[in-house]
Amino acid sequence: MPQTLQPNTSETFAIKKEIESQLLNLDIKIKKEVLISDVVGLLSEKRQLQELLNQYNNEN
């Protein structure tokens, strides 16, 4: 039986909440970080997560 194209809404919701949680954790880490190179790495990770969250938001 072929899979439907409809996303599993509870699964999508959980994924979006996990991404949002990771973004909040990164914000906390960024505020505490001293080394610029580490801040840049965390900001890069945050940007990637934000883009992923935007993709999920645009699908719905």
Residue pairs with C-beta under 8 A, 6 or more apart in sequence:
7 59
7 60
12 56
12 59
12 60
15 56
16 53
16 56
16 57
19 49
19 52
19 53
19 56
20 53
22 49
23 46
23 49
23 50
23 53
26 42
26 45
26 46
26 49
27 46
29 42
30 39
30 42
30 43
30 46
33 39
33 42
